[in-house]
Amino acid sequence: MKKLLMLSASVFEIPLIQAAQEQGYYVITTGNNAAAPGHKASDEYAPFDYSDYEGIVRLAEKLKIEAISQGCSDNCALVAAYMGERLGLGGHDTYENAQIIHRKDRFKQFAREVGIKSPAAHYYESVEEALGQGIKDVSLIVKPSDQAGGKGVSTVCDSEAYQKAVMRAFTMSRDGRIVVEPYIKGTLHSLSTFIIDQRVVAYATLNDYSYVNKYLTNTGVSPADNWEIAIKWLLPEVEKVARKLRLVDGLLHLQYIECQGEFWIIEMMRRMPGNNCTTAASRASGIDWRDWIIRAEAGEDCRGIPVPKIPDKIYGYHAIMSNRNGIYQGYHVADEFKKNIIDIMEYDDSGTVIDDYMYQKFGLIQFYFHNAEEKERYIRRIDELINCKVN
């Protein structure tokens, strides 16, 4: 049986693990967190710290790995690219290109050089350099270059807050680099594309919402507002990136902000986004994204991917989060919203300690709306309609 190495094993990798198994792969998960839930879904767990690049290559050789999946991790995207080069396995970009896509400072530099419409950013490698620039009367957003999920991100508009934000971002950055760019106030969205020969052949769009932590997306619906206008502008930009970097076939996902009719690309990634948001995107587009992501990462011919359908409903997901620390006692769904529920997956049992409510997620609820009117009636209240019970 052919073997696939899944480099991460969080709950968000489970759909990819299952897709690989459905395709006939014997899936081996790795990582140094033995308690990660994805290990139970895989066929075998091979404990290893994948930050040891040379060591993980040797492990793959020992296990006779034939395909690699980066899962939902930016860091694993770099590992997978490095391994692909060393082992001669297809399905992944060069290590250099993986860094350009998955490191915010490298992507911002690339975007400026090739004319991608992204907020003009400054990138710094030291606290002294960043603080030496000062701040004027403008809102800025400060980010570590190598973190996802809003970790270490701050929005500031005065010197004192800027200094604290810089220190915080550097503290969170593993690579010791940060990005500072203008804060664009608008609505946040996602675009998943599938590229073949550097051309977009399939896509799905989502609105992204944040409730508990304004820098962490925990809700999304597909398709996005104004999606037909958005793709006319964004798809050529995606293809420009793919051509310039000669990207391999597969997923290219991005987040963008719509502001007064303009579309700004914030970041890109080649790994599957979190929250299993591709499940909602699959229902909206008629494409099983998890299946095709695995096919692409295994280096298979993906020319048979379906053309996306016009969405018949609005499909969404909501990650269950608490608004305070305490003891998790389950969740509650308002009676009026139960008719919209498609599926519920609870991650933790009652009694779980909530010690970082800004990031902890306790489950995922998939739902749908019949139309835009129904969406507007519920989406802004969804954190009230679905909530944690906490002691």
PEGI-V874542 format. One record per backbone hydrogen bond with DSSP energy under -1.0 kcal/mol. CO is the residue of the C=O (numbers start at 0). NH is the residue of the N-H. Records with the same first field share a line. If there is no record, write none. Layout:
CO=NH / NH
//
This chain:
1=25
2=65 / 66
3=27
4=68
5=29
8=37
9=12
12=16
13=17
14=18
15=19
16=20
17=21
18=22
19=24
20=23
25=3
26=42 / 43
27=5
28=45
30=47
32=35
35=38
37=41
43=28
48=51
50=52
51=55
52=56
53=57
54=58
55=59
56=60
57=61
58=62
59=64
66=4
68=6
69=72
70=271
72=76
73=77
74=78
75=79
76=80
77=81
78=82
79=83
80=84
81=85
82=86
83=87 / 88
93=97
94=98
95=99
96=100
97=101
98=102
102=106
103=107
104=108
105=109
106=110
107=111
108=112
109=113
110=114 / 115
115=117
116=264
121=179
123=177
125=129
126=130
127=131
135=137
138=182
139=155
140=180
141=153
142=178
144=103
147=150
149=152
153=141
155=139
157=161
158=162
159=163
160=164
161=165
162=166
163=167
164=168
165=169
166=170
167=171
168=172
176=144
177=123
178=142
179=121
180=140
186=257
187=207
188=255
189=205
190=253
191=203
192=251
193=200 / 201
194=249
195=198
198=195
201=193
203=191
205=189
206=220
208=217 / 218
212=215
217=318
218=208
219=316
220=206
221=314
223=226
225=229
226=230
228=232
229=233
230=234
233=237
234=238
235=239
236=240
237=241
238=242
239=243
240=244
241=246
249=194
251=192
252=268
253=190
254=265 / 266
255=188
256=263
257=186
258=261
261=258
263=256
266=254
268=252
273=276
275=278
276=280
277=281
278=282
279=283
280=284
281=285
284=308
286=288
287=291
288=292
289=293
290=294
291=295
292=296
293=297
294=299
295=298
301=304
313=368
314=221
315=366
316=219
317=364
319=361
325=353
326=390
327=350
329=388
331=386
333=336
336=339
337=340
339=367
342=365
344=363
348=351
351=327
353=325
355=358 / 359
361=346 / 347
362=319
363=344
364=317
365=341 / 342
366=315
368=313
370=374
371=375
372=376
373=377
374=378
377=380
378=381
380=383 / 384
381=385
384=333
386=331
388=328
//
